[in-house]
Amino acid sequence: MSETKKPFSQVLRSPGDFLKQVIGQAVLVRLNSGAEYQGRLVCLDGYMNIALEQAEEWIDGVRHRTYGDAFIRGNNGT
């Protein structure tokens, strides 16, 4: 019997596995407070702490600050 392969989008993965695949790419991180951070994902750990490069802080659609690097605690994300 031949094995049916699922399309990439249907393969069950953990959020951490997905994020590891997008390291080095531009991401948007939305916090529980509603603030958003856009930047390039540098790394993450088992607690879902995230490090971004070239990060920008956006609140209510308005850019407030620009950072070289930003560290976001995993329990702050939505």
PDB file of N, H, CA, C and O in Angstrom:
ATOM      1  N   MET A   1       0.847  -1.175   0.000  1.00  0.00           N
ATOM      2  CA  MET A   1       0.000   0.000   0.000  1.00  0.00           C
ATOM      3  C   MET A   1       0.892   1.236   0.000  1.00  0.00           C
ATOM      4  O   MET A   1       1.839   1.325   0.781  1.00  0.00           O
ATOM      5  N   SER A   2       0.592   2.177  -0.866  1.00  0.00           N
ATOM      6  H   SER A   2      -0.178   2.105  -1.500  1.00  0.00           H
ATOM      7  CA  SER A   2       1.422   3.377  -0.942  1.00  0.00           C
ATOM      8  C   SER A   2       1.034   4.359   0.159  1.00  0.00           C
ATOM      9  O   SER A   2      -0.127   4.453   0.556  1.00  0.00           O
ATOM     10  N   GLU A   3       2.021   5.070   0.629  1.00  0.00           N
ATOM     11  H   GLU A   3       2.964   4.993   0.306  1.00  0.00           H
ATOM     12  CA  GLU A   3       1.812   6.058   1.687  1.00  0.00           C
ATOM     13  C   GLU A   3       1.423   7.389   1.062  1.00  0.00           C
ATOM     14  O   GLU A   3       2.089   7.865   0.142  1.00  0.00           O
ATOM     15  N   THR A   4       0.356   7.985   1.554  1.00  0.00           N
ATOM     16  H   THR A   4      -0.185   7.598   2.301  1.00  0.00           H
ATOM     17  CA  THR A   4      -0.100   9.276   1.053  1.00  0.00           C
ATOM     18  C   THR A   4       0.576  10.378   1.845  1.00  0.00           C
ATOM     19  O   THR A   4       0.516  10.395   3.075  1.00  0.00           O
ATOM     20  N   LYS A   5       1.211  11.287   1.150  1.00  0.00           N
ATOM     21  H   LYS A   5       1.260  11.274   0.151  1.00  0.00           H
ATOM     22  CA  LYS A   5       1.871  12.403   1.822  1.00  0.00           C
ATOM     23  C   LYS A   5       0.927  13.584   1.880  1.00  0.00           C
ATOM     24  O   LYS A   5       0.250  13.908   0.904  1.00  0.00           O
ATOM     25  N   LYS A   6       0.893  14.225   3.043  1.00  0.00           N
ATOM     26  H   LYS A   6       1.443  13.962   3.835  1.00  0.00           H
ATOM     27  CA  LYS A   6       0.049  15.400   3.222  1.00  0.00           C
ATOM     28  C   LYS A   6       0.774  16.629   2.690  1.00  0.00           C
ATOM     29  O   LYS A   6       2.001  16.711   2.755  1.00  0.00           O
ATOM     30  N   PRO A   7       0.014  17.580   2.166  1.00  0.00           N
ATOM     31  CA  PRO A   7       0.646  18.851   1.779  1.00  0.00           C
ATOM     32  C   PRO A   7       1.300  19.487   2.998  1.00  0.00           C
ATOM     33  O   PRO A   7       0.889  19.242   4.132  1.00  0.00           O
ATOM     34  N   PHE A   8       2.319  20.302   2.757  1.00  0.00           N
ATOM     35  H   PHE A   8       2.653  20.501   1.835  1.00  0.00           H
ATOM     36  CA  PHE A   8       3.084  20.933   3.836  1.00  0.00           C
ATOM     37  C   PHE A   8       2.172  21.635   4.827  1.00  0.00           C
ATOM     38  O   PHE A   8       2.417  21.583   6.032  1.00  0.00           O
ATOM     39  N   SER A   9       1.121  22.292   4.343  1.00  0.00           N
ATOM     40  H   SER A   9       0.922  22.335   3.364  1.00  0.00           H
ATOM     41  CA  SER A   9       0.241  23.063   5.218  1.00  0.00           C
ATOM     42  C   SER A   9      -0.599  22.175   6.131  1.00  0.00           C
ATOM     43  O   SER A   9      -1.138  22.664   7.124  1.00  0.00           O
ATOM     44  N   GLN A  10      -0.727  20.888   5.825  1.00  0.00           N
ATOM     45  H   GLN A  10      -0.289  20.491   5.018  1.00  0.00           H
ATOM     46  CA  GLN A  10      -1.548  20.000   6.631  1.00  0.00           C
ATOM     47  C   GLN A  10      -0.746  19.166   7.614  1.00  0.00           C
ATOM     48  O   GLN A  10      -1.335  18.435   8.410  1.00  0.00           O
ATOM     49  N   VAL A  11       0.560  19.250   7.589  1.00  0.00           N
ATOM     50  H   VAL A  11       1.039  19.844   6.943  1.00  0.00           H
ATOM     51  CA  VAL A  11       1.389  18.489   8.510  1.00  0.00           C
ATOM     52  C   VAL A  11       1.292  19.139   9.881  1.00  0.00           C
ATOM     53  O   VAL A  11       1.518  20.341  10.018  1.00  0.00           O
ATOM     54  N   LEU A  12       0.954  18.342  10.903  1.00  0.00           N
ATOM     55  H   LEU A  12       0.771  17.365  10.791  1.00  0.00           H
ATOM     56  CA  LEU A  12       0.843  18.888  12.254  1.00  0.00           C
ATOM     57  C   LEU A  12       2.229  19.188  12.806  1.00  0.00           C
ATOM     58  O   LEU A  12       3.123  18.343  12.788  1.00  0.00           O
ATOM     59  N   ARG A  13       2.383  20.419  13.298  1.00  0.00           N
ATOM     60  H   ARG A  13       1.657  21.106  13.313  1.00  0.00           H
ATOM     61  CA  ARG A  13       3.667  20.845  13.858  1.00  0.00           C
ATOM     62  C   ARG A  13       3.382  21.657  15.105  1.00  0.00           C
ATOM     63  O   ARG A  13       2.288  22.197  15.273  1.00  0.00           O
ATOM     64  N   SER A  14       4.370  21.738  15.974  1.00  0.00           N
ATOM     65  H   SER A  14       5.258  21.300  15.837  1.00  0.00           H
ATOM     66  CA  SER A  14       4.238  22.607  17.138  1.00  0.00           C
ATOM     67  C   SER A  14       4.579  24.030  16.714  1.00  0.00           C
ATOM     68  O   SER A  14       5.261  24.226  15.708  1.00  0.00           O
ATOM     69  N   PRO A  15       4.115  25.028  17.468  1.00  0.00           N
ATOM     70  CA  PRO A  15       4.477  26.419  17.138  1.00  0.00           C
ATOM     71  C   PRO A  15       5.991  26.625  17.106  1.00  0.00           C
ATOM     72  O   PRO A  15       6.503  27.364  16.264  1.00  0.00           O
ATOM     73  N   GLY A  16       6.705  25.972  18.022  1.00  0.00           N
ATOM     74  H   GLY A  16       6.289  25.372  18.705  1.00  0.00           H
ATOM     75  CA  GLY A  16       8.160  26.101  18.042  1.00  0.00           C
ATOM     76  C   GLY A  16       8.802  25.564  16.780  1.00  0.00           C
ATOM     77  O   GLY A  16       9.744  26.159  16.257  1.00  0.00           O
ATOM     78  N   ASP A  17       8.295  24.433  16.284  1.00  0.00           N
ATOM     79  H   ASP A  17       7.530  23.950  16.708  1.00  0.00           H
ATOM     80  CA  ASP A  17       8.825  23.864  15.039  1.00  0.00           C
ATOM     81  C   ASP A  17       8.603  24.819  13.872  1.00  0.00           C
ATOM     82  O   ASP A  17       9.488  25.012  13.038  1.00  0.00           O
ATOM     83  N   PHE A  18       7.411  25.413  13.823  1.00  0.00           N
ATOM     84  H   PHE A  18       6.693  25.255  14.500  1.00  0.00           H
ATOM     85  CA  PHE A  18       7.125  26.368  12.757  1.00  0.00           C
ATOM     86  C   PHE A  18       8.063  27.564  12.848  1.00  0.00           C
ATOM     87  O   PHE A  18       8.640  27.977  11.842  1.00  0.00           O
ATOM     88  N   LEU A  19       8.220  28.125  14.046  1.00  0.00           N
ATOM     89  H   LEU A  19       7.751  27.789  14.863  1.00  0.00           H
ATOM     90  CA  LEU A  19       9.063  29.316  14.199  1.00  0.00           C
ATOM     91  C   LEU A  19      10.514  29.028  13.842  1.00  0.00           C
ATOM     92  O   LEU A  19      11.192  29.895  13.290  1.00  0.00           O
ATOM     93  N   LYS A  20      11.001  27.833  14.145  1.00  0.00           N
ATOM     94  H   LYS A  20      10.450  27.130  14.594  1.00  0.00           H
ATOM     95  CA  LYS A  20      12.378  27.481  13.783  1.00  0.00           C
ATOM     96  C   LYS A  20      12.562  27.507  12.267  1.00  0.00           C
ATOM     97  O   LYS A  20      13.660  27.774  11.779  1.00  0.00           O
ATOM     98  N   GLN A  21      11.493  27.231  11.525  1.00  0.00           N
ATOM     99  H   GLN A  21      10.601  27.014  11.922  1.00  0.00           H
ATOM    100  CA  GLN A  21      11.586  27.242  10.067  1.00  0.00           C
ATOM    101  C   GLN A  21      11.638  28.655   9.501  1.00  0.00           C
ATOM    102  O   GLN A  21      12.088  28.847   8.372  1.00  0.00           O
ATOM    103  N   VAL A  22      11.188  29.645  10.264  1.00  0.00           N
ATOM    104  H   VAL A  22      10.822  29.489  11.181  1.00  0.00           H
ATOM    105  CA  VAL A  22      11.175  31.015   9.746  1.00  0.00           C
ATOM    106  C   VAL A  22      12.271  31.885  10.360  1.00  0.00           C
ATOM    107  O   VAL A  22      12.250  33.105  10.197  1.00  0.00           O
ATOM    108  N   ILE A  23      13.226  31.277  11.061  1.00  0.00           N
ATOM    109  H   ILE A  23      13.244  30.285  11.193  1.00  0.00           H
ATOM    110  CA  ILE A  23      14.361  32.041  11.588  1.00  0.00           C
ATOM    111  C   ILE A  23      15.071  32.717  10.420  1.00  0.00           C
ATOM    112  O   ILE A  23      15.339  32.096   9.391  1.00  0.00           O
ATOM    113  N   GLY A  24      15.367  33.990  10.600  1.00  0.00           N
ATOM    114  H   GLY A  24      15.149  34.494  11.436  1.00  0.00           H
ATOM    115  CA  GLY A  24      16.018  34.774   9.557  1.00  0.00           C
ATOM    116  C   GLY A  24      15.037  35.540   8.683  1.00  0.00           C
ATOM    117  O   GLY A  24      15.449  36.362   7.865  1.00  0.00           O
ATOM    118  N   GLN A  25      13.750  35.281   8.845  1.00  0.00           N
ATOM    119  H   GLN A  25      13.415  34.613   9.510  1.00  0.00           H
ATOM    120  CA  GLN A  25      12.738  35.955   8.035  1.00  0.00           C
ATOM    121  C   GLN A  25      12.038  37.050   8.838  1.00  0.00           C
ATOM    122  O   GLN A  25      12.103  37.076  10.067  1.00  0.00           O
ATOM    123  N   ALA A  26      11.377  37.940   8.129  1.00  0.00           N
ATOM    124  H   ALA A  26      11.324  37.919   7.131  1.00  0.00           H
ATOM    125  CA  ALA A  26      10.619  39.018   8.768  1.00  0.00           C
ATOM    126  C   ALA A  26       9.376  38.433   9.423  1.00  0.00           C
ATOM    127  O   ALA A  26       8.662  37.631   8.821  1.00  0.00           O
ATOM    128  N   VAL A  27       9.123  38.845  10.669  1.00  0.00           N
ATOM    129  H   VAL A  27       9.703  39.497  11.158  1.00  0.00           H
ATOM    130  CA  VAL A  27       7.958  38.368  11.417  1.00  0.00           C
ATOM    131  C   VAL A  27       7.281  39.535  12.115  1.00  0.00           C
ATOM    132  O   VAL A  27       7.866  40.606  12.281  1.00  0.00           O
ATOM    133  N   LEU A  28       6.046  39.310  12.519  1.00  0.00           N
ATOM    134  H   LEU A  28       5.571  38.441  12.384  1.00  0.00           H
ATOM    135  CA  LEU A  28       5.301  40.259  13.333  1.00  0.00           C
ATOM    136  C   LEU A  28       4.893  39.520  14.600  1.00  0.00           C
ATOM    137  O   LEU A  28       4.302  38.442  14.531  1.00  0.00           O
ATOM    138  N   VAL A  29       5.209  40.101  15.764  1.00  0.00           N
ATOM    139  H   VAL A  29       5.689  40.976  15.820  1.00  0.00           H
ATOM    140  CA  VAL A  29       4.859  39.507  17.053  1.00  0.00           C
ATOM    141  C   VAL A  29       3.868  40.434  17.731  1.00  0.00           C
ATOM    142  O   VAL A  29       4.166  41.605  17.967  1.00  0.00           O
ATOM    143  N   ARG A  30       2.689  39.914  18.044  1.00  0.00           N
ATOM    144  H   ARG A  30       2.447  38.963  17.853  1.00  0.00           H
ATOM    145  CA  ARG A  30       1.656  40.715  18.714  1.00  0.00           C
ATOM    146  C   ARG A  30       1.644  40.342  20.194  1.00  0.00           C
ATOM    147  O   ARG A  30       1.538  39.167  20.545  1.00  0.00           O
ATOM    148  N   LEU A  31       1.753  41.355  21.062  1.00  0.00           N
ATOM    149  H   LEU A  31       1.839  42.309  20.777  1.00  0.00           H
ATOM    150  CA  LEU A  31       1.764  41.123  22.500  1.00  0.00           C
ATOM    151  C   LEU A  31       0.353  41.143  23.071  1.00  0.00           C
ATOM    152  O   LEU A  31      -0.585  41.618  22.430  1.00  0.00           O
ATOM    153  N   ASN A  32       0.218  40.618  24.291  1.00  0.00           N
ATOM    154  H   ASN A  32       0.980  40.233  24.812  1.00  0.00           H
ATOM    155  CA  ASN A  32      -1.069  40.643  24.986  1.00  0.00           C
ATOM    156  C   ASN A  32      -1.579  42.070  25.137  1.00  0.00           C
ATOM    157  O   ASN A  32      -2.790  42.291  25.158  1.00  0.00           O
ATOM    158  N   SER A  33      -0.681  43.035  25.241  1.00  0.00           N
ATOM    159  H   SER A  33       0.302  42.855  25.224  1.00  0.00           H
ATOM    160  CA  SER A  33      -1.053  44.443  25.415  1.00  0.00           C
ATOM    161  C   SER A  33      -1.609  45.068  24.133  1.00  0.00           C
ATOM    162  O   SER A  33      -2.183  46.157  24.171  1.00  0.00           O
ATOM    163  N   GLY A  34      -1.440  44.387  23.006  1.00  0.00           N
ATOM    164  H   GLY A  34      -0.974  43.503  22.975  1.00  0.00           H
ATOM    165  CA  GLY A  34      -1.882  44.920  21.724  1.00  0.00           C
ATOM    166  C   GLY A  34      -0.746  45.520  20.910  1.00  0.00           C
ATOM    167  O   GLY A  34      -0.896  45.734  19.707  1.00  0.00           O
ATOM    168  N   ALA A  35       0.385  45.794  21.545  1.00  0.00           N
ATOM    169  H   ALA A  35       0.507  45.621  22.523  1.00  0.00           H
ATOM    170  CA  ALA A  35       1.552  46.307  20.817  1.00  0.00           C
ATOM    171  C   ALA A  35       2.062  45.225  19.866  1.00  0.00           C
ATOM    172  O   ALA A  35       1.937  44.032  20.144  1.00  0.00           O
ATOM    173  N   GLU A  36       2.632  45.652  18.751  1.00  0.00           N
ATOM    174  H   GLU A  36       2.733  46.621  18.525  1.00  0.00           H
ATOM    175  CA  GLU A  36       3.191  44.727  17.775  1.00  0.00           C
ATOM    176  C   GLU A  36       4.653  45.069  17.537  1.00  0.00           C
ATOM    177  O   GLU A  36       5.041  46.238  17.540  1.00  0.00           O
ATOM    178  N   TYR A  37       5.451  44.043  17.333  1.00  0.00           N
ATOM    179  H   TYR A  37       5.136  43.093  17.330  1.00  0.00           H
ATOM    180  CA  TYR A  37       6.864  44.212  17.008  1.00  0.00           C
ATOM    181  C   TYR A  37       7.122  43.530  15.680  1.00  0.00           C
ATOM    182  O   TYR A  37       6.783  42.362  15.492  1.00  0.00           O
ATOM    183  N   GLN A  38       7.719  44.263  14.766  1.00  0.00           N
ATOM    184  H   GLN A  38       7.995  45.213  14.919  1.00  0.00           H
ATOM    185  CA  GLN A  38       8.105  43.717  13.474  1.00  0.00           C
ATOM    186  C   GLN A  38       9.619  43.695  13.423  1.00  0.00           C
ATOM    187  O   GLN A  38      10.278  44.635  13.867  1.00  0.00           O
ATOM    188  N   GLY A  39      10.166  42.628  12.886  1.00  0.00           N
ATOM    189  H   GLY A  39       9.631  41.863  12.526  1.00  0.00           H
ATOM    190  CA  GLY A  39      11.609  42.522  12.757  1.00  0.00           C
ATOM    191  C   GLY A  39      11.981  41.174  12.182  1.00  0.00           C
ATOM    192  O   GLY A  39      11.119  40.387  11.790  1.00  0.00           O
ATOM    193  N   ARG A  40      13.278  40.916  12.136  1.00  0.00           N
ATOM    194  H   ARG A  40      13.978  41.555  12.454  1.00  0.00           H
ATOM    195  CA  ARG A  40      13.771  39.637  11.625  1.00  0.00           C
ATOM    196  C   ARG A  40      14.004  38.705  12.800  1.00  0.00           C
ATOM    197  O   ARG A  40      14.728  39.046  13.736  1.00  0.00           O
ATOM    198  N   LEU A  41      13.393  37.529  12.753  1.00  0.00           N
ATOM    199  H   LEU A  41      12.805  37.253  11.993  1.00  0.00           H
ATOM    200  CA  LEU A  41      13.520  36.548  13.825  1.00  0.00           C
ATOM    201  C   LEU A  41      14.942  36.006  13.860  1.00  0.00           C
ATOM    202  O   LEU A  41      15.434  35.450  12.878  1.00  0.00           O
ATOM    203  N   VAL A  42      15.596  36.177  15.012  1.00  0.00           N
ATOM    204  H   VAL A  42      15.197  36.629  15.810  1.00  0.00           H
ATOM    205  CA  VAL A  42      16.976  35.713  15.162  1.00  0.00           C
ATOM    206  C   VAL A  42      17.006  34.356  15.844  1.00  0.00           C
ATOM    207  O   VAL A  42      17.682  33.440  15.375  1.00  0.00           O
ATOM    208  N   CYS A  43      16.278  34.219  16.949  1.00  0.00           N
ATOM    209  H   CYS A  43      15.729  34.963  17.329  1.00  0.00           H
ATOM    210  CA  CYS A  43      16.258  32.945  17.659  1.00  0.00           C
ATOM    211  C   CYS A  43      15.085  32.894  18.623  1.00  0.00           C
ATOM    212  O   CYS A  43      14.454  33.908  18.922  1.00  0.00           O
ATOM    213  N   LEU A  44      14.810  31.688  19.099  1.00  0.00           N
ATOM    214  H   LEU A  44      15.322  30.864  18.856  1.00  0.00           H
ATOM    215  CA  LEU A  44      13.810  31.484  20.130  1.00  0.00           C
ATOM    216  C   LEU A  44      14.241  30.293  20.964  1.00  0.00           C
ATOM    217  O   LEU A  44      15.072  29.489  20.541  1.00  0.00           O
ATOM    218  N   ASP A  45      13.659  30.187  22.170  1.00  0.00           N
ATOM    219  H   ASP A  45      12.985  30.841  22.513  1.00  0.00           H
ATOM    220  CA  ASP A  45      14.016  29.072  23.038  1.00  0.00           C
ATOM    221  C   ASP A  45      12.773  28.265  23.396  1.00  0.00           C
ATOM    222  O   ASP A  45      11.686  28.523  22.878  1.00  0.00           O
ATOM    223  N   GLY A  46      12.940  27.296  24.277  1.00  0.00           N
ATOM    224  H   GLY A  46      13.823  27.087  24.697  1.00  0.00           H
ATOM    225  CA  GLY A  46      11.848  26.424  24.672  1.00  0.00           C
ATOM    226  C   GLY A  46      10.721  27.119  25.406  1.00  0.00           C
ATOM    227  O   GLY A  46       9.619  26.579  25.501  1.00  0.00           O
ATOM    228  N   TYR A  47      10.976  28.303  25.923  1.00  0.00           N
ATOM    229  H   TYR A  47      11.871  28.743  25.846  1.00  0.00           H
ATOM    230  CA  TYR A  47       9.944  29.089  26.607  1.00  0.00           C
ATOM    231  C   TYR A  47       9.248  30.053  25.648  1.00  0.00           C
ATOM    232  O   TYR A  47       8.422  30.863  26.068  1.00  0.00           O
ATOM    233  N   MET A  48       9.580  29.964  24.374  1.00  0.00           N
ATOM    234  H   MET A  48      10.252  29.306  24.033  1.00  0.00           H
ATOM    235  CA  MET A  48       9.041  30.843  23.329  1.00  0.00           C
ATOM    236  C   MET A  48       9.502  32.292  23.493  1.00  0.00           C
ATOM    237  O   MET A  48       8.853  33.209  22.991  1.00  0.00           O
ATOM    238  N   ASN A  49      10.618  32.502  24.193  1.00  0.00           N
ATOM    239  H   ASN A  49      11.146  31.757  24.601  1.00  0.00           H
ATOM    240  CA  ASN A  49      11.242  33.821  24.199  1.00  0.00           C
ATOM    241  C   ASN A  49      11.780  34.052  22.797  1.00  0.00           C
ATOM    242  O   ASN A  49      12.322  33.139  22.174  1.00  0.00           O
ATOM    243  N   ILE A  50      11.630  35.268  22.305  1.00  0.00           N
ATOM    244  H   ILE A  50      11.190  36.010  22.811  1.00  0.00           H
ATOM    245  CA  ILE A  50      11.964  35.574  20.915  1.00  0.00           C
ATOM    246  C   ILE A  50      12.954  36.725  20.858  1.00  0.00           C
ATOM    247  O   ILE A  50      12.802  37.713  21.577  1.00  0.00           O
ATOM    248  N   ALA A  51      13.955  36.605  20.018  1.00  0.00           N
ATOM    249  H   ALA A  51      14.079  35.802  19.434  1.00  0.00           H
ATOM    250  CA  ALA A  51      14.894  37.699  19.755  1.00  0.00           C
ATOM    251  C   ALA A  51      14.699  38.163  18.315  1.00  0.00           C
ATOM    252  O   ALA A  51      14.666  37.357  17.385  1.00  0.00           O
ATOM    253  N   LEU A  52      14.570  39.488  18.150  1.00  0.00           N
ATOM    254  H   LEU A  52      14.596  40.142  18.906  1.00  0.00           H
ATOM    255  CA  LEU A  52      14.402  40.093  16.833  1.00  0.00           C
ATOM    256  C   LEU A  52      15.546  41.054  16.551  1.00  0.00           C
ATOM    257  O   LEU A  52      16.075  41.684  17.467  1.00  0.00           O
ATOM    258  N   GLU A  53      15.924  41.164  15.297  1.00  0.00           N
ATOM    259  H   GLU A  53      15.495  40.653  14.553  1.00  0.00           H
ATOM    260  CA  GLU A  53      16.847  42.201  14.829  1.00  0.00           C
ATOM    261  C   GLU A  53      16.047  43.202  14.014  1.00  0.00           C
ATOM    262  O   GLU A  53      14.995  42.869  13.467  1.00  0.00           O
ATOM    263  N   GLN A  54      16.545  44.422  13.934  1.00  0.00           N
ATOM    264  H   GLN A  54      17.399  44.692  14.379  1.00  0.00           H
ATOM    265  CA  GLN A  54      15.894  45.488  13.157  1.00  0.00           C
ATOM    266  C   GLN A  54      14.419  45.598  13.551  1.00  0.00           C
ATOM    267  O   GLN A  54      13.537  45.670  12.695  1.00  0.00           O
ATOM    268  N   ALA A  55      14.173  45.610  14.861  1.00  0.00           N
ATOM    269  H   ALA A  55      14.890  45.552  15.556  1.00  0.00           H
ATOM    270  CA  ALA A  55      12.803  45.584  15.377  1.00  0.00           C
ATOM    271  C   ALA A  55      12.177  46.975  15.405  1.00  0.00           C
ATOM    272  O   ALA A  55      12.845  47.975  15.664  1.00  0.00           O
ATOM    273  N   GLU A  56      10.887  47.006  15.133  1.00  0.00           N
ATOM    274  H   GLU A  56      10.344  46.193  14.923  1.00  0.00           H
ATOM    275  CA  GLU A  56      10.090  48.232  15.227  1.00  0.00           C
ATOM    276  C   GLU A  56       8.893  47.946  16.118  1.00  0.00           C
ATOM    277  O   GLU A  56       8.270  46.889  16.015  1.00  0.00           O
ATOM    278  N   GLU A  57       8.575  48.893  16.993  1.00  0.00           N
ATOM    279  H   GLU A  57       9.081  49.752  17.077  1.00  0.00           H
ATOM    280  CA  GLU A  57       7.409  48.769  17.864  1.00  0.00           C
ATOM    281  C   GLU A  57       6.254  49.554  17.262  1.00  0.00           C
ATOM    282  O   GLU A  57       6.402  50.740  16.965  1.00  0.00           O
ATOM    283  N   TRP A  58       5.107  48.910  17.078  1.00  0.00           N
ATOM    284  H   TRP A  58       4.987  47.947  17.319  1.00  0.00           H
ATOM    285  CA  TRP A  58       3.916  49.531  16.505  1.00  0.00           C
ATOM    286  C   TRP A  58       2.785  49.448  17.524  1.00  0.00           C
ATOM    287  O   TRP A  58       2.515  48.379  18.072  1.00  0.00           O
ATOM    288  N   ILE A  59       2.131  50.566  17.773  1.00  0.00           N
ATOM    289  H   ILE A  59       2.350  51.434  17.328  1.00  0.00           H
ATOM    290  CA  ILE A  59       0.975  50.614  18.669  1.00  0.00           C
ATOM    291  C   ILE A  59      -0.152  51.311  17.927  1.00  0.00           C
ATOM    292  O   ILE A  59       0.010  52.432  17.444  1.00  0.00           O
ATOM    293  N   ASP A  60      -1.290  50.644  17.839  1.00  0.00           N
ATOM    294  H   ASP A  60      -1.421  49.734  18.232  1.00  0.00           H
ATOM    295  CA  ASP A  60      -2.456  51.176  17.125  1.00  0.00           C
ATOM    296  C   ASP A  60      -2.107  51.607  15.700  1.00  0.00           C
ATOM    297  O   ASP A  60      -2.599  52.625  15.213  1.00  0.00           O
ATOM    298  N   GLY A  61      -1.256  50.824  15.039  1.00  0.00           N
ATOM    299  H   GLY A  61      -0.856  49.997  15.434  1.00  0.00           H
ATOM    300  CA  GLY A  61      -0.906  51.102  13.651  1.00  0.00           C
ATOM    301  C   GLY A  61       0.103  52.208  13.444  1.00  0.00           C
ATOM    302  O   GLY A  61       0.379  52.589  12.307  1.00  0.00           O
ATOM    303  N   VAL A  62       0.668  52.740  14.545  1.00  0.00           N
ATOM    304  H   VAL A  62       0.444  52.430  15.468  1.00  0.00           H
ATOM    305  CA  VAL A  62       1.638  53.833  14.459  1.00  0.00           C
ATOM    306  C   VAL A  62       2.981  53.331  14.990  1.00  0.00           C
ATOM    307  O   VAL A  62       3.054  52.758  16.077  1.00  0.00           O
ATOM    308  N   ARG A  63       4.049  53.555  14.204  1.00  0.00           N
ATOM    309  H   ARG A  63       3.990  54.020  13.321  1.00  0.00           H
ATOM    310  CA  ARG A  63       5.380  53.146  14.663  1.00  0.00           C
ATOM    311  C   ARG A  63       5.835  54.093  15.765  1.00  0.00           C
ATOM    312  O   ARG A  63       5.887  55.308  15.573  1.00  0.00           O
ATOM    313  N   HIS A  64       6.168  53.517  16.934  1.00  0.00           N
ATOM    314  H   HIS A  64       6.126  52.530  17.090  1.00  0.00           H
ATOM    315  CA  HIS A  64       6.590  54.323  18.075  1.00  0.00           C
ATOM    316  C   HIS A  64       8.104  54.331  18.254  1.00  0.00           C
ATOM    317  O   HIS A  64       8.694  55.378  18.522  1.00  0.00           O
ATOM    318  N   ARG A  65       8.727  53.179  18.109  1.00  0.00           N
ATOM    319  H   ARG A  65       8.247  52.329  17.891  1.00  0.00           H
ATOM    320  CA  ARG A  65      10.170  53.101  18.343  1.00  0.00           C
ATOM    321  C   ARG A  65      10.808  52.130  17.360  1.00  0.00           C
ATOM    322  O   ARG A  65      10.160  51.238  16.813  1.00  0.00           O
ATOM    323  N   THR A  66      12.100  52.340  17.159  1.00  0.00           N
ATOM    324  H   THR A  66      12.627  53.065  17.603  1.00  0.00           H
ATOM    325  CA  THR A  66      12.902  51.421  16.357  1.00  0.00           C
ATOM    326  C   THR A  66      14.056  50.949  17.222  1.00  0.00           C
ATOM    327  O   THR A  66      14.720  51.752  17.877  1.00  0.00           O
ATOM    328  N   TYR A  67      14.294  49.651  17.222  1.00  0.00           N
ATOM    329  H   TYR A  67      13.755  48.999  16.689  1.00  0.00           H
ATOM    330  CA  TYR A  67      15.359  49.050  18.022  1.00  0.00           C
ATOM    331  C   TYR A  67      16.308  48.291  17.102  1.00  0.00           C
ATOM    332  O   TYR A  67      15.897  47.775  16.062  1.00  0.00           O
ATOM    333  N   GLY A  68      17.563  48.228  17.488  1.00  0.00           N
ATOM    334  H   GLY A  68      17.897  48.647  18.333  1.00  0.00           H
ATOM    335  CA  GLY A  68      18.487  47.362  16.767  1.00  0.00           C
ATOM    336  C   GLY A  68      18.144  45.909  17.042  1.00  0.00           C
ATOM    337  O   GLY A  68      18.036  45.096  16.124  1.00  0.00           O
ATOM    338  N   ASP A  69      17.973  45.595  18.325  1.00  0.00           N
ATOM    339  H   ASP A  69      18.060  46.256  19.071  1.00  0.00           H
ATOM    340  CA  ASP A  69      17.620  44.250  18.766  1.00  0.00           C
ATOM    341  C   ASP A  69      16.502  44.353  19.791  1.00  0.00           C
ATOM    342  O   ASP A  69      16.413  45.340  20.522  1.00  0.00           O
ATOM    343  N   ALA A  70      15.657  43.348  19.845  1.00  0.00           N
ATOM    344  H   ALA A  70      15.729  42.547  19.251  1.00  0.00           H
ATOM    345  CA  ALA A  70      14.585  43.312  20.842  1.00  0.00           C
ATOM    346  C   ALA A  70      14.439  41.880  21.340  1.00  0.00           C
ATOM    347  O   ALA A  70      14.542  40.925  20.571  1.00  0.00           O
ATOM    348  N   PHE A  71      14.197  41.750  22.642  1.00  0.00           N
ATOM    349  H   PHE A  71      14.113  42.526  23.268  1.00  0.00           H
ATOM    350  CA  PHE A  71      13.965  40.451  23.265  1.00  0.00           C
ATOM    351  C   PHE A  71      12.552  40.461  23.830  1.00  0.00           C
ATOM    352  O   PHE A  71      12.203  41.345  24.613  1.00  0.00           O
ATOM    353  N   ILE A  72      11.748  39.497  23.445  1.00  0.00           N
ATOM    354  H   ILE A  72      12.032  38.779  22.810  1.00  0.00           H
ATOM    355  CA  ILE A  72      10.352  39.434  23.873  1.00  0.00           C
ATOM    356  C   ILE A  72      10.142  38.146  24.654  1.00  0.00           C
ATOM    357  O   ILE A  72      10.385  37.050  24.150  1.00  0.00           O
ATOM    358  N   ARG A  73       9.687  38.295  25.891  1.00  0.00           N
ATOM    359  H   ARG A  73       9.489  39.185  26.301  1.00  0.00           H
ATOM    360  CA  ARG A  73       9.410  37.122  26.726  1.00  0.00           C
ATOM    361  C   ARG A  73       8.236  36.348  26.151  1.00  0.00           C
ATOM    362  O   ARG A  73       7.247  36.925  25.702  1.00  0.00           O
ATOM    363  N   GLY A  74       8.366  35.041  26.176  1.00  0.00           N
ATOM    364  H   GLY A  74       9.170  34.572  26.542  1.00  0.00           H
ATOM    365  CA  GLY A  74       7.349  34.184  25.582  1.00  0.00           C
ATOM    366  C   GLY A  74       5.965  34.328  26.173  1.00  0.00           C
ATOM    367  O   GLY A  74       4.975  34.123  25.470  1.00  0.00           O
ATOM    368  N   ASN A  75       5.865  34.676  27.451  1.00  0.00           N
ATOM    369  H   ASN A  75       6.669  34.843  28.022  1.00  0.00           H
ATOM    370  CA  ASN A  75       4.538  34.773  28.058  1.00  0.00           C
ATOM    371  C   ASN A  75       3.840  36.087  27.726  1.00  0.00           C
ATOM    372  O   ASN A  75       2.718  36.307  28.182  1.00  0.00           O
ATOM    373  N   ASN A  76       4.468  36.968  26.947  1.00  0.00           N
ATOM    374  H   ASN A  76       5.380  36.789  26.577  1.00  0.00           H
ATOM    375  CA  ASN A  76       3.850  38.231  26.543  1.00  0.00           C
ATOM    376  C   ASN A  76       3.148  38.141  25.200  1.00  0.00           C
ATOM    377  O   ASN A  76       2.331  39.001  24.869  1.00  0.00           O
ATOM    378  N   GLY A  77       3.452  37.119  24.429  1.00  0.00           N
ATOM    379  H   GLY A  77       4.116  36.421  24.698  1.00  0.00           H
ATOM    380  CA  GLY A  77       2.872  37.007  23.090  1.00  0.00           C
ATOM    381  C   GLY A  77       1.476  36.413  23.117  1.00  0.00           C
ATOM    382  O   GLY A  77       1.099  35.702  24.048  1.00  0.00           O
ATOM    383  N   THR A  78       0.711  36.723  22.065  1.00  0.00           N
ATOM    384  H   THR A  78       1.017  37.301  21.309  1.00  0.00           H
ATOM    385  CA  THR A  78      -0.645  36.158  21.990  1.00  0.00           C
ATOM    386  C   THR A  78      -0.664  34.952  21.086  1.00  0.00           C
ATOM    387  O   THR A  78      -1.714  34.339  20.896  1.00  0.00           O
TER     388      THR A  78
END
